[in-house]
Amino acid sequence: MENHPVYIEGEGFRYGIKENHYRRLRGHDYSAPGVYMLTIVTEGRKPLFGIVEGNVRAERLSKDWPHLRPSPLGKAVVEEEAKKITEVYPMVELWRMTVMPDHIHIIIYIRERLPKGRTLGNVVAGFKGGCSRAWLRLQKEGKMPLAADATSTGAGGGTLAADATSMGAAPVQATSVACKKTFPSLFSPGYNDRVLKNSRQLQIWKDYLLDNPYRLLVRHTFPSHFQRGLCIEISGKEYSAFGNFLLLKKPEKMQVFCHRKARYGQLTQEERMANNIHYQAIDDAITCIPYMETHAFADEKNRLLDAACSGIPLVTPGISPGEKTIMNFCLDNHLSLIHIQQEVITPLWKPERRRFNACVAGDLLIIAPMDTEAKQEGSYALFHNLNNVAASFCELDMAQTTFKYKTL
């Protein structure tokens, strides 16, 4: 579809905003002071900045902990180009940078308003331009190939991605500005930004950047634990999923289903008397007693965790307090879990550290229904719809179940 310009009062003709992954935060002033987490990706995800090497089983942050061994370009980015950000914009501080084989994460702090007419986009454009010029220079010197292929390692340790100095590719001839159209770009267009609004959010992203090499290496060390299905069909229904798909094929699974409030029939006689419940009601009548505070929940929790300890995966959306308690126990104690979530799995989606670590151990599959019926956020229907999905997985006869990937 063609994108025609439209006239906007006071602004003149402007092209409409195209939907893409790099949309900025609507209404935010990107010249004003603030803290930003930026992600810049190489064109075609070429791993030109170096190799991730180390041992995923090493002590965290030890010398063997997964880290980037930079290529000449990666070294130039860290030692030369990153420093130029503050040299050109003294009001900008670089708080943390992690260079990966095919992308760069940066946390920067704009301490004072940028010069008139300048925004965060200009800062990023200047940095990207400097890195691109370093890439051209290194190619002219024969120190960098045009591109590289990714390699992976066996379980436990080794290297991942490309050693840009050893690929054997011939260096590209010197390229002038006049003929740069024939020369590929170092970076893909645009960048992704996230405005960090509090110290907790900042610390989360600092930890994320610090652990990035570890996550990359561990995903390639245990590939079966990090499968991604953007659209899979299970018995005629569509889902997206991430994690260890083998858990779904276990012959037996058990649902974790807990209401927030206890039903009358779940209370013991002592609990009814202690809470002044002297009336007679049908067993399914809802009381004001939190289910987690009942003997019934304690018994159900013990039953489910005994099953989990014997190797049976538990299945739950983890919405109610009782469900969350049992789900968290599984995550913390390496018990098999299938987590039904509302958010659909996308090509760039990743779990947070806790669930990531469960994927590392092969203990977790995260799965989301594709139908819109189960996406009524904040509604009572959401609780029941996702629990109905959990129940359907527990009832699957895997010998009779069709399981296939589909193209979106």
C-alpha positions, -999 to +999 in steps of 0.1 A: +000+000+000+014+034-010+020+059+018+007+093+006+015+126+024-013+143+042-016+180+052-015+187+089-024+222+101+007+241+113+031+213+101+025+211+064+025+178+044+036+148+065+037+111+057+016+088+079+032+068+107+041+033+096+037+004+120+071-011+129+091-024+158+109+009+163+080+032+172+089+058+197+069+065+229+040+086+218+041+121+232+075+118+248+100+147+245+132+130+233+153+162+239+145+163+276+165+147+304+158+110+309+172+075+311+169+053+280+177+017+272+186+015+235+190-015+212+208-012+178+210-043+155+233-051+126+218-054+091+207-090+086+218-098+122+253-103+109+275-112+140+303-087+132+312-075+167+328-107+181+324-141+197+305-151+228+326-176+246+328-191+281+310-218+301+274-216+311+281-236+342+308-213+354+303-191+385+285-159+376+310-131+366+340-153+369+366-154+342+349-183+325+314-167+327+301-162+291+314-130+277+321-114+243+355-117+228+354-087+205+364-086+169+384-055+157+351-038+151+337-047+185+369-034+201+366-001+182+330+003+193+339-001+229+372+017+231+366+045+205+330+051+193+313+048+227+335+076+242+325+099+213+289+101+226+299+122+256+325+141+236+299+153+212+271+156+237+286+165+271+251+164+287+248+127+279+262+100+301+267+063+291+258+043+321+261+008+306+268-008+273+268-045+262+280-054+228+268-087+214+278-104+182+249-088+162+235-061+183+244-034+209+225-025+241+232+009+257+217+026+288+223+064+285+213+093+308+205+126+292+214+149+322+204+182+306+182+191+276+199+184+243+210+214+221+182+230+202+170+209+173+187+178+187+170+146+200+179+112+211+176+101+175+205+124+166+227+109+194+220+074+181+225+084+145+259+099+154+270+067+172+258+045+144+276+067+119+309+064+138+306+026+141+299+024+103+330+045+095+351+023+118+338-007+099+348+008+066+382+017+079+388-018+092+378-033+059+401-011+040+429-023+064+419-059+057+410-065+093+373-072+089+353-092+063+321-080+048+300-105+067+302-136+088+283-168+096+272-179+131+286-210+147+275-227+179+290-249+204+283-281+223+269-283+258+286-266+286+309-241+269+329-229+240+322-201+215+292-187+197+289-165+167+316-154+143+353-146+147+354-117+122+391-120+117+392-156+108+363-161+084+386-161+054+366-135+035+384-111+013+384-075+025+361-051+007+378-026-015+378+011-004+344+026-010+337+062-015+306+082-006+298+084-043+294+047-046+281+038-011+248+026-026+266-006-036+279-011-001+258-028+025+248-010+057+264-020+091+231-014+110+195-021+102+174+011+099+162+027+132+166+015+167+145+004+197+143+025+228+127+021+262+122+050+286+133+039+321+112+057+347+123+044+380+153+028+398+138-006+399+133-006+361+168+006+356+183-022+378+163-048+359+177-036+326+213-033+340+210-070+351+196-079+317+225-064+299+250-080+322+236-114+316+231-111+279+261-131+268+251-159+292+215-161+278+228-162+243+253-190+250+228-210+271+201-209+244+226-225+219+239-249+245+204-263+253+184-256+221+156-280+229+148-259+260+143-227+240+121-237+212+098-209+199+065-216+181+048-185+168+018-205+156+014-242+165-018-262+162-027-286+189-058-307+183-073-281+160-066-250+182-038-225+177-012-213+203+021-196+205+048-211+228+083-209+242+104-233+261+107-271+264+080-285+241+087-321+254+068-312+286+036-311+265+042-346+254+044-360+289+017-387+292+003-372+325-002-336+335-021-320+364-039-287+366-034-261+393-068-244+397-075-223+428-102-197+433-094-166+454-122-173+479-130-206+495-163-224+487-185-234+516-179-271+509-141-266+512-142-254+548-139-277+578-164-274+606-137-257+627-130-231+600-167-223+597-170-218+634-138-197+636-152-174+609-187-172+623-203-190+594-233-205+611-256-208+582-261-238+559-252-232+522-247-253+491-211-265+488-203-243+458-214-211+476-186-185+477-175-174+512-154-144+523-125-167+534-093-166+513-088-201+499-051-200+506-059-199+544-079-231+544-069-267+551-083-276+517-056-255+500-029-270+521-040-305+512-044-296+475-009-279+475+007-310+490-011-333+465+000-312+435+036-308+447+040-345+455+029-351+419+053-325+405+082-340+425+074-374+409+079-358+374+044-349+365+042-313+349+018-289+366-003-267+343-016-233+353-020-196+343-009-187+378-035-159+382-050-164+417-028-162+448-030-200+453-020-207+417+008-182+420+021-198+452+023-233+436+037-219+403+065-200+421+074-231+441+078-250+408+100-223+394+122-221+424+126-258+429+131-271+393+098-288+390+081-293+356+056-265+347+035-255+318+025-219+323-005-206+303-001-169+298-023-142+281+005-125+261+011-140+227+047-152+220+063-130+193+096-133+173+114-110+198+096-120+230+117-133+259+108-144+294+121-126+324+151-140+344+131-163+367+113-181+339+144-179+317+163-199+343+135-225+344+138-228+306+176-233+311+169-263+333+143-276+308+116-273+334+092-248+317+070-244+287+052-211+283+021-212+260-005-187+250-038-192+232-041-173+199-079-169+201-092-135+212-118-151+236-090-157+262-077-121+262-102-102+283-076-086+306-087-079+341-120-098+337-133-128+356-137-145+322-099-143+317-093-164+348-117-191+336-107-190+300-070-196+307-079-222+333-100-239+307-070-240+284-050-255+312-076-282+318-077-290+280-039-297+280-043-320+310-070-340+292-049-344+260-042-380+249-008-374+233-011-406+213-041-392+196-031-355+195-020-337+164+008-313+169+021-291+141+037-258+133+018-234+111+029-203+091+014-171+102 
